[in-house]
Every structure is written in C-alpha cells, then in structure tokens.
Amino acid sequence: MLELIPLFTAILKICIGVRIVAFTSTNHRIKPIYSILAVVFVAYFLGSAVSILVKGQLVTLSELILTIILTVLIMIAQGNLAELFRGIGK
C-alpha cells in the first residue's frame, strides 16, 4: 500500500493541473494576477507529478492528504482559482 502513495499523489497532481488548464471563463472578468497564479499552479503540479513519476521523488502521507484536499477544492471550484481564493459558494 505504501508504494502506491507516490502514484496516487502524481495522478491527483495531474488532475489538478489539467482541471486548471481546462477552465473556461464565460461570464467572468479575467484578472492578470489569477492568470499568473494559474500558470504557476499548473507548472508546479505538473512538474511535481513528472518528478514523482520519473525521478521517484519521495512522497509522504501528509502530502497525499493535502493533495486530496486541494484536488477536491479545485474540482468544486471547477478550476476557477479566483473562486477558490474568494471562497466557494459566496
């Protein structure tokens, strides 16, 4: 079971990166700070996933738990980082 922690973490990080990239803004004003933040998030999460899968980077259980929480929040916000930082449901 412990050997699956890095795989699950990498898959979740890929899901986060893809969901942020797939966000389409229909009725929202796009602010440059959120666009820059989205690029940083995507670069970090996809880069981290590649590092885990290719280099065998060590992953702790706490990192997996935080990644699960962040994945759920990103999916609820439908990839909208502005909504995530403003608060979901406001």
C-alpha positions in Angstrom: 0.0 0.0 0.0 2.8 2.4 0.8 4.3 2.0 -2.7 1.1 3.4 -4.2 1.2 6.7 -2.3 3.5 8.3 -4.9 1.4 7.1 -7.8 -1.9 8.4 -6.2 -0.2 11.7 -5.5 1.1 12.1 -9.0 -2.3 11.2 -10.5 -4.0 13.7 -8.3 -1.5 16.4 -9.2 -2.0 15.7 -12.9 -5.8 16.1 -12.3 -5.3 19.4 -10.6 -3.1 20.7 -13.4 -5.5 19.5 -16.2 -8.5 20.9 -14.4 -7.0 24.4 -14.1 -5.9 24.3 -17.7 -9.4 23.2 -18.8 -11.2 26.1 -17.0 -13.1 28.3 -19.4 -14.2 31.7 -18.4 -17.6 32.6 -19.9 -19.1 35.3 -17.8 -16.1 36.2 -15.7 -13.6 39.1 -15.9 -10.1 37.7 -16.2 -7.6 39.4 -13.9 -3.9 39.1 -14.7 -3.0 38.0 -11.2 -5.2 35.0 -11.4 -3.8 34.1 -14.8 -0.3 34.2 -13.5 -1.3 32.2 -10.4 -2.9 29.6 -12.7 0.3 29.3 -14.7 2.3 28.9 -11.5 -0.1 26.2 -10.2 -0.1 24.3 -13.4 3.7 24.4 -13.7 4.2 23.3 -10.1 1.6 20.5 -10.1 2.5 19.0 -13.5 6.2 19.4 -12.8 5.9 17.8 -9.4 3.9 14.9 -10.9 6.6 14.3 -13.6 9.3 14.4 -10.9 7.4 11.8 -8.8 6.8 9.5 -11.7 10.2 9.8 -13.4 12.7 10.5 -10.7 10.9 8.6 -7.9 10.7 11.7 -5.6 9.7 10.7 -2.1 6.1 11.5 -1.1 4.8 11.5 2.4 1.3 10.5 3.5 0.7 14.1 4.6 1.5 15.4 1.1 -1.0 12.9 -0.3 -3.7 14.1 2.2 -3.1 17.7 1.3 -3.2 16.9 -2.4 -6.5 15.1 -2.0 -8.0 18.1 -0.1 -6.7 20.5 -2.8 -8.0 18.3 -5.6 -11.5 18.3 -4.0 -11.4 22.1 -3.7 -10.2 22.6 -7.3 -12.9 20.3 -8.6 -15.6 22.0 -6.6 -14.4 25.4 -7.9 -14.4 23.9 -11.4 -10.8 25.0 -11.9 -11.6 28.6 -11.1 -8.8 29.8 -8.9 -10.4 33.2 -8.3 -13.4 31.5 -6.9 -11.2 29.2 -4.8 -9.5 32.2 -3.2 -12.6 34.3 -2.8 -14.4 31.4 -1.1 -16.5 28.7 -2.7 -20.2 29.4 -2.6 -20.1 33.1 -1.8 
